[in-house]
C-alpha cells in the first residue's frame, strides 16, 4: 500500500471532478484547489481549459506563493480583464469547476464566508466571498472541500448566507437557465453529494479507516446513508509523484490544514524554501 497523507487523498478526489468540459477557474490562491486542477490537467483531463489570475488557457504551474501568478501568465494564451472574464465565463454558463471552501457550510449547500454571529456585530468578521456566490450558483458543478469535518463547519444552517447553489436538481437548474450538475463536498472524512432539491446530502464514500457513523456524528445536517457505502479511492503512485515532485514540492497544500497559530511559521518556511531555490539558481 502506498503511503500518503489525507490532504493528498483529498487533492486527488477534488481533481476527479475536473474534466474537459467547460472552463476550470482558479479563483483565489487556495493551494489544495490549485493542486487539484494541475493534477487533473497533467493526468485524466489534459484538455481542461484553465483560467487563473486573468490568464486564459494557462498551462500547468507549480504551486508557489511568490511565483504562481507569473508562471500562469507566462504559459497562457492571452490575458483578460475581470469584466471580460465574468461576462464570458460566469454569466455565459461556461464555468465548469472552481472549488471553494468556507467557514460554514449547511445542508442546502449555502456557504458562509462573511461573519460568525450577528452581521452588524460579529464574533468573527470573515474575509467575504469575492466571486464565490456567483461560482457556486452558476457553475456546472459546485465543489467544496473542508480539511476539518466537524459540526461547527458543516452546520444545520449557516449564520450568514454568502452564497448558495439555489437550484440543485438537474431539471430545476435547467428550467432556471443554469447548468445541471451536483454539489460535491470533499472532507478529511468522506465525500458527500447532493443532486436533488428535496433530498439531503448522501454519503458517496468514506475515506480509508473512517466508518459511516463517524461521518454522521461529525455532520451538523441530515445525511442520507446508502445501504452500501464504498471506500474513497486512494491516490496512485503516479498521482503522488506528480504532487510531491512537480506540482507541490514545498508542501504548500498543507497550508490549508495548518492551524491559525502555526500558519505564520509554516508560511515562512515555504517562502524561505522558495527564496533559497531561486538564489541557488542565480548563483
Secondary structure, DSSP 8 states (H G I E B T S, - for coil): -----HHHHHHHHHHTT--SSSEEE--S--HHHHHHHHHHHHTT-TT-EEEETTEES-------TTTHHHHHHHT-SEE--HHHHIIIIITTT-EEE--B--SEEETTS-EE-SEES-GGG-SEE----TTHHHHHHHSS-EEEEESS--TTTEESS-SS-SB-----SHHHHHHTT-----EEEEESSEEEEE--TTS-EEEEEE-TT--HHHHHHT-SS-EE--SS-EE-----HHHHHIIIIII-TT-GGGGGGS-HHHHHHHHHHHHHHHHHHHHHHH-
